[in-house]
Amino acid sequence: MSESEDHAIIVNYKFHHIDTSKCKHCTEFSCEEACFRGIYKVITKESVPKCIVVEDREDRCVKCHICTTACKSKAITID
């Protein structure tokens, strides 16, 4: 048996959960663009992209799930 190269690395916020191992292959950064509340920011776009929740903005989320649909990698989940 061979081990998978990409193990799930889940970063948990209050009610957002981001599998940053899936972010590594992203080229569109659609989470940033889709969220009209500015909840997400993609850091290190030039090398290894990683989606984060902007500090002090998570409570602005209305749980519309536009971000979860926009993310082609299905890296974002919301409780």
C-alpha positions in Angstrom: 0.0 0.0 0.0 1.2 3.5 -0.8 0.5 6.5 1.3 -1.3 9.4 -0.1 0.8 12.5 -0.8 -1.9 14.9 0.4 -3.1 14.3 3.9 -6.0 16.4 5.0 -4.8 19.4 7.0 -8.0 21.0 8.4 -7.7 24.4 9.9 -10.7 25.1 12.2 -12.1 28.4 13.0 -15.3 29.1 14.9 -17.6 27.5 12.3 -15.4 27.5 9.2 -13.2 24.6 8.4 -10.6 24.7 5.6 -8.7 21.7 4.3 -5.5 23.6 3.4 -4.0 20.5 1.7 -6.6 21.1 -1.0 -5.7 24.7 -1.3 -2.2 23.8 -2.6 -3.5 23.1 -6.1 -5.8 26.2 -6.4 -5.2 28.6 -9.2 -8.5 30.5 -9.2 -8.8 31.8 -5.6 -12.5 31.8 -6.0 -13.2 31.8 -2.3 -11.8 35.3 -2.0 -13.8 36.6 -4.9 -17.1 34.8 -4.2 -17.5 36.0 -0.5 -19.2 39.4 -0.5 -18.4 39.8 3.2 -14.6 39.5 2.7 -14.3 36.5 5.0 -11.5 34.8 3.1 -8.0 35.7 2.0 -5.6 33.5 0.1 -2.0 33.8 1.3 1.2 32.8 -0.5 -0.6 32.7 -3.9 2.7 32.6 -5.8 4.1 29.5 -4.1 1.8 27.3 -2.0 -1.7 28.9 -1.8 -3.5 28.7 1.6 -7.0 30.0 2.3 -7.5 31.6 5.7 -10.4 33.3 7.5 -9.6 37.0 8.0 -9.3 37.8 11.7 -12.4 39.4 13.2 -14.5 38.8 10.1 -15.9 35.3 10.7 -18.8 36.7 12.7 -19.9 38.6 9.6 -20.6 35.4 7.7 -24.3 34.8 6.9 -23.6 31.1 6.0 -24.9 31.6 2.5 -22.5 28.8 1.3 -21.5 30.7 -1.9 -17.8 30.1 -0.9 -18.3 26.3 -0.5 -19.9 26.2 -4.0 -17.3 28.5 -5.5 -14.3 26.5 -4.2 -13.6 23.9 -6.9 -11.4 22.0 -4.5 -14.2 21.6 -2.0 -11.7 22.8 0.7 -14.2 24.9 2.7 -17.0 23.6 5.0 -19.3 25.5 7.3 -21.1 24.3 10.3 
